[in-house]
């Protein structure tokens, strides 16, 4: 599933990509709606028993595609 992302969502994916496997808190980085949108598309996931999120491989591919579209 591929979704259209806004600038904030793309920036969020970049932040999560730089965090790597350890994940990152994202409460201050994005709205709940943006987080749910990315989770629904399987671009990010929440790490079990934490408040940390990480980018998925599907999300990494979407980030590459978004960067290619931007220029």
CHARMM internal coordinates of N, CA and C (Angstrom, degrees):
IC EDIT
DIST 1 N 1 CA 1.4448
DIST 1 CA 1 C 1.5229
ANGL 1 N 1 CA 1 C 108.78
DIST 1 C 2 N 1.2874
ANGL 1 CA 1 C 2 N 116.36
DIHE 1 N 1 CA 1 C 2 N 131.56
DIST 2 N 2 CA 1.4570
ANGL 1 C 2 N 2 CA 121.98
DIHE 1 CA 1 C 2 N 2 CA 178.60
DIST 2 CA 2 C 1.5204
ANGL 2 N 2 CA 2 C 108.01
DIHE 1 C 2 N 2 CA 2 C -118.86
DIST 2 C 3 N 1.3282
ANGL 2 CA 2 C 3 N 115.98
DIHE 2 N 2 CA 2 C 3 N 138.71
DIST 3 N 3 CA 1.4570
ANGL 2 C 3 N 3 CA 120.38
DIHE 2 CA 2 C 3 N 3 CA -179.63
DIST 3 CA 3 C 1.5178
ANGL 3 N 3 CA 3 C 109.90
DIHE 2 C 3 N 3 CA 3 C -124.41
DIST 3 C 4 N 1.2992
ANGL 3 CA 3 C 4 N 115.45
DIHE 3 N 3 CA 3 C 4 N 160.39
DIST 4 N 4 CA 1.4559
ANGL 3 C 4 N 4 CA 121.11
DIHE 3 CA 3 C 4 N 4 CA 173.87
DIST 4 CA 4 C 1.5270
ANGL 4 N 4 CA 4 C 107.19
DIHE 3 C 4 N 4 CA 4 C -84.30
DIST 4 C 5 N 1.3173
ANGL 4 CA 4 C 5 N 116.57
DIHE 4 N 4 CA 4 C 5 N 130.46
DIST 5 N 5 CA 1.4586
ANGL 4 C 5 N 5 CA 120.84
DIHE 4 CA 4 C 5 N 5 CA -177.45
DIST 5 CA 5 C 1.5181
ANGL 5 N 5 CA 5 C 110.73
DIHE 4 C 5 N 5 CA 5 C -113.71
DIST 5 C 6 N 1.3335
ANGL 5 CA 5 C 6 N 114.73
DIHE 5 N 5 CA 5 C 6 N 146.46
DIST 6 N 6 CA 1.4571
ANGL 5 C 6 N 6 CA 119.23
DIHE 5 CA 5 C 6 N 6 CA 174.41
DIST 6 CA 6 C 1.5347
ANGL 6 N 6 CA 6 C 108.81
DIHE 5 C 6 N 6 CA 6 C -89.86
DIST 6 C 7 N 1.2939
ANGL 6 CA 6 C 7 N 116.12
DIHE 6 N 6 CA 6 C 7 N 175.66
DIST 7 N 7 CA 1.4750
ANGL 6 C 7 N 7 CA 121.77
DIHE 6 CA 6 C 7 N 7 CA -176.94
DIST 7 CA 7 C 1.5363
ANGL 7 N 7 CA 7 C 111.63
DIHE 6 C 7 N 7 CA 7 C -59.35
DIST 7 C 8 N 1.3395
ANGL 7 CA 7 C 8 N 116.70
DIHE 7 N 7 CA 7 C 8 N -40.83
DIST 8 N 8 CA 1.4637
ANGL 7 C 8 N 8 CA 120.33
DIHE 7 CA 7 C 8 N 8 CA 179.94
DIST 8 CA 8 C 1.5270
ANGL 8 N 8 CA 8 C 111.73
DIHE 7 C 8 N 8 CA 8 C -62.67
DIST 8 C 9 N 1.3118
ANGL 8 CA 8 C 9 N 116.22
DIHE 8 N 8 CA 8 C 9 N -41.01
DIST 9 N 9 CA 1.4586
ANGL 8 C 9 N 9 CA 119.87
DIHE 8 CA 8 C 9 N 9 CA -179.99
DIST 9 CA 9 C 1.5268
ANGL 9 N 9 CA 9 C 111.29
DIHE 8 C 9 N 9 CA 9 C -67.59
DIST 9 C 10 N 1.3046
ANGL 9 CA 9 C 10 N 116.93
DIHE 9 N 9 CA 9 C 10 N -38.34
DIST 10 N 10 CA 1.4624
ANGL 9 C 10 N 10 CA 120.52
DIHE 9 CA 9 C 10 N 10 CA 176.98
DIST 10 CA 10 C 1.5259
ANGL 10 N 10 CA 10 C 109.91
DIHE 9 C 10 N 10 CA 10 C -64.00
DIST 10 C 11 N 1.3199
ANGL 10 CA 10 C 11 N 116.92
DIHE 10 N 10 CA 10 C 11 N -43.61
DIST 11 N 11 CA 1.4671
ANGL 10 C 11 N 11 CA 120.74
DIHE 10 CA 10 C 11 N 11 CA 178.06
DIST 11 CA 11 C 1.5235
ANGL 11 N 11 CA 11 C 110.78
DIHE 10 C 11 N 11 CA 11 C -63.43
DIST 11 C 12 N 1.3222
ANGL 11 CA 11 C 12 N 117.10
DIHE 11 N 11 CA 11 C 12 N -38.70
DIST 12 N 12 CA 1.4592
ANGL 11 C 12 N 12 CA 120.97
DIHE 11 CA 11 C 12 N 12 CA 177.36
DIST 12 CA 12 C 1.5283
ANGL 12 N 12 CA 12 C 110.71
DIHE 11 C 12 N 12 CA 12 C -61.74
DIST 12 C 13 N 1.3305
ANGL 12 CA 12 C 13 N 116.95
DIHE 12 N 12 CA 12 C 13 N -44.30
DIST 13 N 13 CA 1.4596
ANGL 12 C 13 N 13 CA 119.82
DIHE 12 CA 12 C 13 N 13 CA 177.77
DIST 13 CA 13 C 1.5231
ANGL 13 N 13 CA 13 C 111.41
DIHE 12 C 13 N 13 CA 13 C -62.20
DIST 13 C 14 N 1.3212
ANGL 13 CA 13 C 14 N 117.23
DIHE 13 N 13 CA 13 C 14 N -38.02
DIST 14 N 14 CA 1.4661
ANGL 13 C 14 N 14 CA 120.73
DIHE 13 CA 13 C 14 N 14 CA 177.48
DIST 14 CA 14 C 1.5276
ANGL 14 N 14 CA 14 C 110.57
DIHE 13 C 14 N 14 CA 14 C -62.48
DIST 14 C 15 N 1.3378
ANGL 14 CA 14 C 15 N 116.61
DIHE 14 N 14 CA 14 C 15 N -44.35
DIST 15 N 15 CA 1.4666
ANGL 14 C 15 N 15 CA 120.88
DIHE 14 CA 14 C 15 N 15 CA 179.04
DIST 15 CA 15 C 1.5306
ANGL 15 N 15 CA 15 C 110.70
DIHE 14 C 15 N 15 CA 15 C -61.43
DIST 15 C 16 N 1.3207
ANGL 15 CA 15 C 16 N 115.99
DIHE 15 N 15 CA 15 C 16 N -44.11
DIST 16 N 16 CA 1.4607
ANGL 15 C 16 N 16 CA 119.35
DIHE 15 CA 15 C 16 N 16 CA -179.59
DIST 16 CA 16 C 1.5212
ANGL 16 N 16 CA 16 C 111.50
DIHE 15 C 16 N 16 CA 16 C -68.78
DIST 16 C 17 N 1.3223
ANGL 16 CA 16 C 17 N 117.08
DIHE 16 N 16 CA 16 C 17 N -34.56
DIST 17 N 17 CA 1.4676
ANGL 16 C 17 N 17 CA 120.19
DIHE 16 CA 16 C 17 N 17 CA 177.19
DIST 17 CA 17 C 1.5247
ANGL 17 N 17 CA 17 C 110.16
DIHE 16 C 17 N 17 CA 17 C -63.31
DIST 17 C 18 N 1.3223
ANGL 17 CA 17 C 18 N 117.06
DIHE 17 N 17 CA 17 C 18 N -39.34
DIST 18 N 18 CA 1.4712
ANGL 17 C 18 N 18 CA 119.97
DIHE 17 CA 17 C 18 N 18 CA -179.58
DIST 18 CA 18 C 1.5265
ANGL 18 N 18 CA 18 C 111.42
DIHE 17 C 18 N 18 CA 18 C -72.82
DIST 18 C 19 N 1.3264
ANGL 18 CA 18 C 19 N 117.96
DIHE 18 N 18 CA 18 C 19 N -23.57
DIST 19 N 19 CA 1.4688
ANGL 18 C 19 N 19 CA 121.22
DIHE 18 CA 18 C 19 N 19 CA 178.91
DIST 19 CA 19 C 1.5302
ANGL 19 N 19 CA 19 C 111.68
DIHE 18 C 19 N 19 CA 19 C -74.47
DIST 19 C 20 N 1.3210
ANGL 19 CA 19 C 20 N 116.61
DIHE 19 N 19 CA 19 C 20 N -24.10
DIST 20 N 20 CA 1.4615
ANGL 19 C 20 N 20 CA 120.33
DIHE 19 CA 19 C 20 N 20 CA 178.68
DIST 20 CA 20 C 1.5196
ANGL 20 N 20 CA 20 C 113.44
DIHE 19 C 20 N 20 CA 20 C 69.04
DIST 20 C 21 N 1.3236
ANGL 20 CA 20 C 21 N 116.01
DIHE 20 N 20 CA 20 C 21 N -150.33
DIST 21 N 21 CA 1.4641
ANGL 20 C 21 N 21 CA 122.70
DIHE 20 CA 20 C 21 N 21 CA -174.67
DIST 21 CA 21 C 1.5231
ANGL 21 N 21 CA 21 C 113.50
DIHE 20 C 21 N 21 CA 21 C -69.64
DIST 21 C 22 N 1.3149
ANGL 21 CA 21 C 22 N 117.39
DIHE 21 N 21 CA 21 C 22 N -20.21
DIST 22 N 22 CA 1.4668
ANGL 21 C 22 N 22 CA 119.50
DIHE 21 CA 21 C 22 N 22 CA -178.13
DIST 22 CA 22 C 1.5287
ANGL 22 N 22 CA 22 C 112.01
DIHE 21 C 22 N 22 CA 22 C -75.20
DIST 22 C 23 N 1.3244
ANGL 22 CA 22 C 23 N 116.86
DIHE 22 N 22 CA 22 C 23 N -17.30
DIST 23 N 23 CA 1.4556
ANGL 22 C 23 N 23 CA 120.78
DIHE 22 CA 22 C 23 N 23 CA 178.94
DIST 23 CA 23 C 1.5094
ANGL 23 N 23 CA 23 C 112.33
DIHE 22 C 23 N 23 CA 23 C 75.69
DIST 23 C 24 N 1.3290
ANGL 23 CA 23 C 24 N 114.61
DIHE 23 N 23 CA 23 C 24 N -175.06
DIST 24 N 24 CA 1.4602
ANGL 23 C 24 N 24 CA 120.00
DIHE 23 CA 23 C 24 N 24 CA -175.62
DIST 24 CA 24 C 1.5227
ANGL 24 N 24 CA 24 C 109.65
DIHE 23 C 24 N 24 CA 24 C -159.37
DIST 24 C 25 N 1.3169
ANGL 24 CA 24 C 25 N 116.24
DIHE 24 N 24 CA 24 C 25 N 147.35
DIST 25 N 25 CA 1.4559
ANGL 24 C 25 N 25 CA 121.05
DIHE 24 CA 24 C 25 N 25 CA 170.09
DIST 25 CA 25 C 1.5224
ANGL 25 N 25 CA 25 C 107.34
DIHE 24 C 25 N 25 CA 25 C -71.66
DIST 25 C 26 N 1.3120
ANGL 25 CA 25 C 26 N 117.18
DIHE 25 N 25 CA 25 C 26 N 137.81
DIST 26 N 26 CA 1.4625
ANGL 25 C 26 N 26 CA 118.02
DIHE 25 CA 25 C 26 N 26 CA -178.43
DIST 26 CA 26 C 1.5194
ANGL 26 N 26 CA 26 C 113.46
DIHE 25 C 26 N 26 CA 26 C -126.51
DIST 26 C 27 N 1.3002
ANGL 26 CA 26 C 27 N 117.56
DIHE 26 N 26 CA 26 C 27 N 11.76
DIST 27 N 27 CA 1.4692
ANGL 26 C 27 N 27 CA 120.14
DIHE 26 CA 26 C 27 N 27 CA -178.50
DIST 27 CA 27 C 1.5225
ANGL 27 N 27 CA 27 C 111.95
DIHE 26 C 27 N 27 CA 27 C -55.33
DIST 27 C 28 N 1.3166
ANGL 27 CA 27 C 28 N 117.20
DIHE 27 N 27 CA 27 C 28 N -39.11
DIST 28 N 28 CA 1.4615
ANGL 27 C 28 N 28 CA 120.22
DIHE 27 CA 27 C 28 N 28 CA -177.90
DIST 28 CA 28 C 1.5263
ANGL 28 N 28 CA 28 C 112.41
DIHE 27 C 28 N 28 CA 28 C -85.46
DIST 28 C 29 N 1.3142
ANGL 28 CA 28 C 29 N 117.93
DIHE 28 N 28 CA 28 C 29 N -10.73
DIST 29 N 29 CA 1.4556
ANGL 28 C 29 N 29 CA 120.72
DIHE 28 CA 28 C 29 N 29 CA -174.01
DIST 29 CA 29 C 1.5283
ANGL 29 N 29 CA 29 C 114.13
DIHE 28 C 29 N 29 CA 29 C -92.39
DIST 29 C 30 N 1.3255
ANGL 29 CA 29 C 30 N 117.57
DIHE 29 N 29 CA 29 C 30 N -24.21
DIST 30 N 30 CA 1.4661
ANGL 29 C 30 N 30 CA 118.79
DIHE 29 CA 29 C 30 N 30 CA -173.56
DIST 30 CA 30 C 1.5197
ANGL 30 N 30 CA 30 C 110.93
DIHE 29 C 30 N 30 CA 30 C -155.52
DIST 30 C 31 N 1.3006
ANGL 30 CA 30 C 31 N 115.37
DIHE 30 N 30 CA 30 C 31 N 160.14
DIST 31 N 31 CA 1.4606
ANGL 30 C 31 N 31 CA 120.32
DIHE 30 CA 30 C 31 N 31 CA 176.52
DIST 31 CA 31 C 1.5220
ANGL 31 N 31 CA 31 C 110.08
DIHE 30 C 31 N 31 CA 31 C -77.64
DIST 31 C 32 N 1.3105
ANGL 31 CA 31 C 32 N 115.21
DIHE 31 N 31 CA 31 C 32 N 161.85
DIST 32 N 32 CA 1.4658
ANGL 31 C 32 N 32 CA 121.18
DIHE 31 CA 31 C 32 N 32 CA 177.66
DIST 32 CA 32 C 1.5218
ANGL 32 N 32 CA 32 C 110.82
DIHE 31 C 32 N 32 CA 32 C -59.27
DIST 32 C 33 N 1.3160
ANGL 32 CA 32 C 33 N 117.16
DIHE 32 N 32 CA 32 C 33 N -38.40
DIST 33 N 33 CA 1.4647
ANGL 32 C 33 N 33 CA 120.85
DIHE 32 CA 32 C 33 N 33 CA 180.00
DIST 33 CA 33 C 1.5244
ANGL 33 N 33 CA 33 C 110.50
DIHE 32 C 33 N 33 CA 33 C -63.48
DIST 33 C 34 N 1.3302
ANGL 33 CA 33 C 34 N 117.24
DIHE 33 N 33 CA 33 C 34 N -43.04
DIST 34 N 34 CA 1.4676
ANGL 33 C 34 N 34 CA 120.35
DIHE 33 CA 33 C 34 N 34 CA 178.76
DIST 34 CA 34 C 1.5211
ANGL 34 N 34 CA 34 C 111.01
DIHE 33 C 34 N 34 CA 34 C -64.33
DIST 34 C 35 N 1.3173
ANGL 34 CA 34 C 35 N 116.95
DIHE 34 N 34 CA 34 C 35 N -40.86
DIST 35 N 35 CA 1.4583
ANGL 34 C 35 N 35 CA 121.07
DIHE 34 CA 34 C 35 N 35 CA 179.01
DIST 35 CA 35 C 1.5227
ANGL 35 N 35 CA 35 C 110.23
DIHE 34 C 35 N 35 CA 35 C -63.30
DIST 35 C 36 N 1.3242
ANGL 35 CA 35 C 36 N 116.69
DIHE 35 N 35 CA 35 C 36 N -47.91
DIST 36 N 36 CA 1.4676
ANGL 35 C 36 N 36 CA 120.79
DIHE 35 CA 35 C 36 N 36 CA 179.20
DIST 36 CA 36 C 1.5268
ANGL 36 N 36 CA 36 C 111.55
DIHE 35 C 36 N 36 CA 36 C -61.52
DIST 36 C 37 N 1.3228
ANGL 36 CA 36 C 37 N 116.64
DIHE 36 N 36 CA 36 C 37 N -38.13
DIST 37 N 37 CA 1.4613
ANGL 36 C 37 N 37 CA 121.58
DIHE 36 CA 36 C 37 N 37 CA 178.41
DIST 37 CA 37 C 1.5313
ANGL 37 N 37 CA 37 C 110.44
DIHE 36 C 37 N 37 CA 37 C -61.14
DIST 37 C 38 N 1.3215
ANGL 37 CA 37 C 38 N 116.78
DIHE 37 N 37 CA 37 C 38 N -46.08
DIST 38 N 38 CA 1.4692
ANGL 37 C 38 N 38 CA 121.54
DIHE 37 CA 37 C 38 N 38 CA -179.83
DIST 38 CA 38 C 1.5201
ANGL 38 N 38 CA 38 C 111.68
DIHE 37 C 38 N 38 CA 38 C -70.70
DIST 38 C 39 N 1.3223
ANGL 38 CA 38 C 39 N 117.30
DIHE 38 N 38 CA 38 C 39 N -35.74
DIST 39 N 39 CA 1.4637
ANGL 38 C 39 N 39 CA 119.85
DIHE 38 CA 38 C 39 N 39 CA 177.15
DIST 39 CA 39 C 1.5300
ANGL 39 N 39 CA 39 C 110.63
DIHE 38 C 39 N 39 CA 39 C -68.35
DIST 39 C 40 N 1.3158
ANGL 39 CA 39 C 40 N 116.60
DIHE 39 N 39 CA 39 C 40 N -39.53
DIST 40 N 40 CA 1.4635
ANGL 39 C 40 N 40 CA 120.62
DIHE 39 CA 39 C 40 N 40 CA 178.60
DIST 40 CA 40 C 1.5164
ANGL 40 N 40 CA 40 C 112.73
DIHE 39 C 40 N 40 CA 40 C -62.05
DIST 40 C 41 N 1.3266
ANGL 40 CA 40 C 41 N 115.83
DIHE 40 N 40 CA 40 C 41 N -31.48
DIST 41 N 41 CA 1.4654
ANGL 40 C 41 N 41 CA 120.98
DIHE 40 CA 40 C 41 N 41 CA 178.51
DIST 41 CA 41 C 1.5305
ANGL 41 N 41 CA 41 C 111.49
DIHE 40 C 41 N 41 CA 41 C -86.89
DIST 41 C 42 N 1.3302
ANGL 41 CA 41 C 42 N 116.10
DIHE 41 N 41 CA 41 C 42 N 0.30
DIST 42 N 42 CA 1.4715
ANGL 41 C 42 N 42 CA 122.74
DIHE 41 CA 41 C 42 N 42 CA -179.30
DIST 42 CA 42 C 1.5270
ANGL 42 N 42 CA 42 C 112.65
DIHE 41 C 42 N 42 CA 42 C 65.40
DIST 42 C 43 N 1.3326
ANGL 42 CA 42 C 43 N 116.85
DIHE 42 N 42 CA 42 C 43 N 29.67
DIST 43 N 43 CA 1.4593
ANGL 42 C 43 N 43 CA 122.16
DIHE 42 CA 42 C 43 N 43 CA 177.55
DIST 43 CA 43 C 1.5273
ANGL 43 N 43 CA 43 C 111.30
DIHE 42 C 43 N 43 CA 43 C -86.24
DIST 43 C 44 N 1.3357
ANGL 43 CA 43 C 44 N 116.01
DIHE 43 N 43 CA 43 C 44 N -27.79
DIST 44 N 44 CA 1.4615
ANGL 43 C 44 N 44 CA 120.48
DIHE 43 CA 43 C 44 N 44 CA 177.11
DIST 44 CA 44 C 1.5215
ANGL 44 N 44 CA 44 C 108.48
DIHE 43 C 44 N 44 CA 44 C -136.19
DIST 44 C 45 N 1.3295
ANGL 44 CA 44 C 45 N 115.10
DIHE 44 N 44 CA 44 C 45 N 162.42
DIST 45 N 45 CA 1.4585
ANGL 44 C 45 N 45 CA 119.73
DIHE 44 CA 44 C 45 N 45 CA 174.60
DIST 45 CA 45 C 1.5193
ANGL 45 N 45 CA 45 C 108.96
DIHE 44 C 45 N 45 CA 45 C -145.95
DIST 45 C 46 N 1.3035
ANGL 45 CA 45 C 46 N 114.42
DIHE 45 N 45 CA 45 C 46 N 155.92
DIST 46 N 46 CA 1.4618
ANGL 45 C 46 N 46 CA 120.49
DIHE 45 CA 45 C 46 N 46 CA 178.11
DIST 46 CA 46 C 1.5194
ANGL 46 N 46 CA 46 C 108.21
DIHE 45 C 46 N 46 CA 46 C -91.63
DIST 46 C 47 N 1.3117
ANGL 46 CA 46 C 47 N 116.09
DIHE 46 N 46 CA 46 C 47 N 134.76
DIST 47 N 47 CA 1.4548
ANGL 46 C 47 N 47 CA 120.64
DIHE 46 CA 46 C 47 N 47 CA 178.00
DIST 47 CA 47 C 1.5256
ANGL 47 N 47 CA 47 C 108.89
DIHE 46 C 47 N 47 CA 47 C -72.71
DIST 47 C 48 N 1.3233
ANGL 47 CA 47 C 48 N 117.78
DIHE 47 N 47 CA 47 C 48 N 138.14
DIST 48 N 48 CA 1.4690
ANGL 47 C 48 N 48 CA 121.18
DIHE 47 CA 47 C 48 N 48 CA -176.96
DIST 48 CA 48 C 1.5317
ANGL 48 N 48 CA 48 C 113.01
DIHE 47 C 48 N 48 CA 48 C -56.57
DIST 48 C 49 N 1.3217
ANGL 48 CA 48 C 49 N 115.83
DIHE 48 N 48 CA 48 C 49 N 139.21
DIST 49 N 49 CA 1.4607
ANGL 48 C 49 N 49 CA 124.40
DIHE 48 CA 48 C 49 N 49 CA 175.33
DIST 49 CA 49 C 1.5274
ANGL 49 N 49 CA 49 C 113.88
DIHE 48 C 49 N 49 CA 49 C 58.57
DIST 49 C 50 N 1.3247
ANGL 49 CA 49 C 50 N 116.96
DIHE 49 N 49 CA 49 C 50 N 26.04
DIST 50 N 50 CA 1.4616
ANGL 49 C 50 N 50 CA 121.36
DIHE 49 CA 49 C 50 N 50 CA 177.94
DIST 50 CA 50 C 1.5233
ANGL 50 N 50 CA 50 C 108.93
DIHE 49 C 50 N 50 CA 50 C -138.60
DIST 50 C 51 N 1.3139
ANGL 50 CA 50 C 51 N 115.26
DIHE 50 N 50 CA 50 C 51 N 178.14
DIST 51 N 51 CA 1.4667
ANGL 50 C 51 N 51 CA 121.71
DIHE 50 CA 50 C 51 N 51 CA 172.07
DIST 51 CA 51 C 1.5231
ANGL 51 N 51 CA 51 C 109.38
DIHE 50 C 51 N 51 CA 51 C -109.47
DIST 51 C 52 N 1.3265
ANGL 51 CA 51 C 52 N 115.58
DIHE 51 N 51 CA 51 C 52 N 21.44
DIST 52 N 52 CA 1.4560
ANGL 51 C 52 N 52 CA 121.53
DIHE 51 CA 51 C 52 N 52 CA -178.06
DIST 52 CA 52 C 1.5249
ANGL 52 N 52 CA 52 C 110.28
DIHE 51 C 52 N 52 CA 52 C -96.60
DIST 52 C 53 N 1.3153
ANGL 52 CA 52 C 53 N 114.81
DIHE 52 N 52 CA 52 C 53 N 145.77
DIST 53 N 53 CA 1.4564
ANGL 52 C 53 N 53 CA 121.80
DIHE 52 CA 52 C 53 N 53 CA 177.22
DIST 53 CA 53 C 1.5185
ANGL 53 N 53 CA 53 C 108.52
DIHE 52 C 53 N 53 CA 53 C -120.81
DIST 53 C 54 N 1.3304
ANGL 53 CA 53 C 54 N 115.20
DIHE 53 N 53 CA 53 C 54 N 152.20
DIST 54 N 54 CA 1.4569
ANGL 53 C 54 N 54 CA 119.73
DIHE 53 CA 53 C 54 N 54 CA 175.51
DIST 54 CA 54 C 1.5208
ANGL 54 N 54 CA 54 C 109.68
DIHE 53 C 54 N 54 CA 54 C -138.02
DIST 54 C 55 N 1.3050
ANGL 54 CA 54 C 55 N 115.58
DIHE 54 N 54 CA 54 C 55 N 155.25
DIST 55 N 55 CA 1.4550
ANGL 54 C 55 N 55 CA 121.39
DIHE 54 CA 54 C 55 N 55 CA 177.45
DIST 55 CA 55 C 1.5300
ANGL 55 N 55 CA 55 C 108.26
DIHE 54 C 55 N 55 CA 55 C -78.98
DIST 55 C 56 N 1.3104
ANGL 55 CA 55 C 56 N 116.33
DIHE 55 N 55 CA 55 C 56 N 144.35
DIST 56 N 56 CA 1.4572
ANGL 55 C 56 N 56 CA 121.04
DIHE 55 CA 55 C 56 N 56 CA 176.56
DIST 56 CA 56 C 1.5346
ANGL 56 N 56 CA 56 C 109.34
DIHE 55 C 56 N 56 CA 56 C -94.50
DIST 56 C 57 N 1.3004
ANGL 56 CA 56 C 57 N 116.16
DIHE 56 N 56 CA 56 C 57 N 171.04
DIST 57 N 57 CA 1.4699
ANGL 56 C 57 N 57 CA 119.58
DIHE 56 CA 56 C 57 N 57 CA 176.66
DIST 57 CA 57 C 1.5304
ANGL 57 N 57 CA 57 C 109.89
DIHE 56 C 57 N 57 CA 57 C -62.01
DIST 57 C 58 N 1.3067
ANGL 57 CA 57 C 58 N 116.24
DIHE 57 N 57 CA 57 C 58 N -37.74
DIST 58 N 58 CA 1.4746
ANGL 57 C 58 N 58 CA 120.92
DIHE 57 CA 57 C 58 N 58 CA 177.10
DIST 58 CA 58 C 1.5308
ANGL 58 N 58 CA 58 C 109.91
DIHE 57 C 58 N 58 CA 58 C -61.86
DIST 58 C 59 N 1.3284
ANGL 58 CA 58 C 59 N 116.50
DIHE 58 N 58 CA 58 C 59 N -40.05
DIST 59 N 59 CA 1.4515
ANGL 58 C 59 N 59 CA 121.17
DIHE 58 CA 58 C 59 N 59 CA 177.40
DIST 59 CA 59 C 1.5225
ANGL 59 N 59 CA 59 C 112.37
DIHE 58 C 59 N 59 CA 59 C -66.02
DIST 59 C 60 N 1.3264
ANGL 59 CA 59 C 60 N 116.72
DIHE 59 N 59 CA 59 C 60 N -37.18
DIST 60 N 60 CA 1.4736
ANGL 59 C 60 N 60 CA 120.41
DIHE 59 CA 59 C 60 N 60 CA 177.16
DIST 60 CA 60 C 1.5301
ANGL 60 N 60 CA 60 C 110.79
DIHE 59 C 60 N 60 CA 60 C -62.85
DIST 60 C 61 N 1.3332
ANGL 60 CA 60 C 61 N 116.11
DIHE 60 N 60 CA 60 C 61 N -42.05
DIST 61 N 61 CA 1.4658
ANGL 60 C 61 N 61 CA 119.61
DIHE 60 CA 60 C 61 N 61 CA 178.12
DIST 61 CA 61 C 1.5306
ANGL 61 N 61 CA 61 C 110.60
DIHE 60 C 61 N 61 CA 61 C -64.75
DIST 61 C 62 N 1.3315
ANGL 61 CA 61 C 62 N 116.70
DIHE 61 N 61 CA 61 C 62 N -40.52
DIST 62 N 62 CA 1.4647
ANGL 61 C 62 N 62 CA 120.44
DIHE 61 CA 61 C 62 N 62 CA 178.50
DIST 62 CA 62 C 1.5270
ANGL 62 N 62 CA 62 C 110.61
DIHE 61 C 62 N 62 CA 62 C -64.46
DIST 62 C 63 N 1.3192
ANGL 62 CA 62 C 63 N 117.00
DIHE 62 N 62 CA 62 C 63 N -36.19
DIST 63 N 63 CA 1.4619
ANGL 62 C 63 N 63 CA 121.06
DIHE 62 CA 62 C 63 N 63 CA 178.35
DIST 63 CA 63 C 1.5227
ANGL 63 N 63 CA 63 C 110.65
DIHE 62 C 63 N 63 CA 63 C -65.45
DIST 63 C 64 N 1.3144
ANGL 63 CA 63 C 64 N 117.55
DIHE 63 N 63 CA 63 C 64 N -42.06
DIST 64 N 64 CA 1.4706
ANGL 63 C 64 N 64 CA 121.75
DIHE 63 CA 63 C 64 N 64 CA 176.91
DIST 64 CA 64 C 1.5320
ANGL 64 N 64 CA 64 C 109.81
DIHE 63 C 64 N 64 CA 64 C -62.62
DIST 64 C 65 N 1.3150
ANGL 64 CA 64 C 65 N 116.74
DIHE 64 N 64 CA 64 C 65 N -43.63
DIST 65 N 65 CA 1.4648
ANGL 64 C 65 N 65 CA 120.87
DIHE 64 CA 64 C 65 N 65 CA 179.20
DIST 65 CA 65 C 1.5345
ANGL 65 N 65 CA 65 C 111.19
DIHE 64 C 65 N 65 CA 65 C -63.08
DIST 65 C 66 N 1.3292
ANGL 65 CA 65 C 66 N 116.43
DIHE 65 N 65 CA 65 C 66 N -41.56
DIST 66 N 66 CA 1.4745
ANGL 65 C 66 N 66 CA 120.79
DIHE 65 CA 65 C 66 N 66 CA 179.74
DIST 66 CA 66 C 1.5122
ANGL 66 N 66 CA 66 C 110.25
DIHE 65 C 66 N 66 CA 66 C -64.88
DIST 66 C 67 N 1.3164
ANGL 66 CA 66 C 67 N 117.60
DIHE 66 N 66 CA 66 C 67 N -39.86
DIST 67 N 67 CA 1.4784
ANGL 66 C 67 N 67 CA 121.25
DIHE 66 CA 66 C 67 N 67 CA 178.56
DIST 67 CA 67 C 1.5229
ANGL 67 N 67 CA 67 C 110.33
DIHE 66 C 67 N 67 CA 67 C -64.83
DIST 67 C 68 N 1.3223
ANGL 67 CA 67 C 68 N 117.46
DIHE 67 N 67 CA 67 C 68 N -38.57
DIST 68 N 68 CA 1.4589
ANGL 67 C 68 N 68 CA 121.49
DIHE 67 CA 67 C 68 N 68 CA 179.19
DIST 68 CA 68 C 1.5396
ANGL 68 N 68 CA 68 C 110.55
DIHE 67 C 68 N 68 CA 68 C -66.14
DIST 68 C 69 N 1.3245
ANGL 68 CA 68 C 69 N 116.49
DIHE 68 N 68 CA 68 C 69 N -37.85
DIST 69 N 69 CA 1.4613
ANGL 68 C 69 N 69 CA 120.42
DIHE 68 CA 68 C 69 N 69 CA 179.68
DIST 69 CA 69 C 1.5290
ANGL 69 N 69 CA 69 C 111.79
DIHE 68 C 69 N 69 CA 69 C -68.62
DIST 69 C 70 N 1.3306
ANGL 69 CA 69 C 70 N 116.67
DIHE 69 N 69 CA 69 C 70 N -32.33
DIST 70 N 70 CA 1.4560
ANGL 69 C 70 N 70 CA 120.73
DIHE 69 CA 69 C 70 N 70 CA -177.98
DIST 70 CA 70 C 1.5259
ANGL 70 N 70 CA 70 C 112.12
DIHE 69 C 70 N 70 CA 70 C -76.70
DIST 70 C 71 N 1.2784
ANGL 70 CA 70 C 71 N 115.87
DIHE 70 N 70 CA 70 C 71 N -19.24
DIST 71 N 71 CA 1.4166
ANGL 70 C 71 N 71 CA 111.97
DIHE 70 CA 70 C 71 N 71 CA 174.43
DIST 71 CA 71 C 1.4349
ANGL 71 N 71 CA 71 C 121.39
DIHE 70 C 71 N 71 CA 71 C 147.01
END
COOR INIT
IC SEED 1 N 1 CA 1 C
IC BUILD
